[in-house]
Amino acid sequence: MTLANRLTMLRVVLAAAVFAALMADSPRWHGAALLLFGAAIATDWLDGYLARRMNAVSHFGKIADPIADKILVLGTLLALIRHKELHIPVWALFVILMRELVIGGVRLRF
C-alpha cells in the first residue's frame, strides 16, 4: 500500500476521532475535534500531493479518497447537528448528503 493510500486510511480514522470528540459534552473535546479535523484536512492535501509527485496514483486511491472525504465531512456535520446552540437544520445535512451521493454516483459512472 502506498504512502498516499495510508494517509487516506488515516483520514478515515481521524474522521471517526473527530466524530467521537464532537459527540462528547466537554468543550475540551471540541477543541481536540478541531485539531483532529485540521490534521485530517492536511492528510487530504498531502495524500494527493504525494500520489501525483511520486506517480503513485492508484485505483484504490481514486475510490477511497473521495469516500474518506465524505466520511469526514458528513460525520462532522452529523455530530454538529447534536449541538442545538449551533442551529444547524437537519434538512441541510440531508441536502448535502443527497448531493454527495448523486455527485459520487455520477463520478463512478464515468
N, C-alpha and C positions, 0 to 999 in steps of 0.2 A: 504494500500500500504506500502510495506516495505521501510526501510531507503535506502537500496541499489537501489530500483526502483526509489525512489525520486531523488537520486543522478544521475541516468541515465537520468531522465527527465530534471534535472538541466543542464546536459551536452548539451542537445538539445537547451535549452535557451541560454547557453553560446556560442554554435556554431553560433546561429543567431547573437549574440552580436559581436562575432569575425568577422563575415562576414560584418556586418554593419560598424564596426570600420575600417576594411580594405578598404571598399568602400569610406571612407572619404578621402579628399585630404590632410588633415593635418597630419604631422609626429607625432604629439602628440597622435592622434587617433591610429596610427600604433603601438605606444608603448603600448597603452591600449589594443590593439588586442593581443599583445604578452603576456601580463599579463593574459588576459582572456583565451587565448589558454593554458597557463600553468595551470590555475585553472581547465580547462576542462580536461586536462590530469590527474590532481590529482584526479578528481572525477571518472575517468575511473578506476584508480588503486583502489581507496577507495571503490567503489561500489562492485567490485569483491572480495576484501578482506573481506568486511563486510558480503556479501552474503554467502561466504564459512565459515567464522568464526561463524556466527550466525545460520548457517544451514538454511538460508533463500533463497536458490536458487529457483527461480520461473520460470514458463513457460514464463510469461511476460518478465522477465529479460533476459532469454535466447534469446528472439527475439529482444527486444528493445535495448539491449546493443550494439550488432553489428550494428544496424541501426543508433544509436546515434553516434557511431564511424565513420560511413560512412558519415553522415551529417557533422560532424566536419571536417574531412579530405578533403572531396570533396568540401565542401563550402569554406574552406580556400584556396584550390588550385584555385578554380574558381575566388575568389576575387583577388588572387595574379596575375592571368593572366592579369588583368586590368592594372597592373603596368608594362609598357613596358620596363623600365630600368632593370627589373629582367630577361628578355629574356627567359621566360617560354613558350615553344611552346604549342600551343593548342592541337597538336596531343598527347602530353604527358598526358594531362588531359583526353583525350579520351581513351588512353590505360589503364590508371589507373581506369577510370570509368568502362570500359568493364571488366577488371579483377575483380573488386569488385562485379559487377553484376553476373558474371559467378561463382565465388567462393561462393558468398552468395546463389545463386540458388542451387549449389551443396550441400552446407551445409544444406539447408532447406529440401532437398530431403531425406537425411539420417538422 
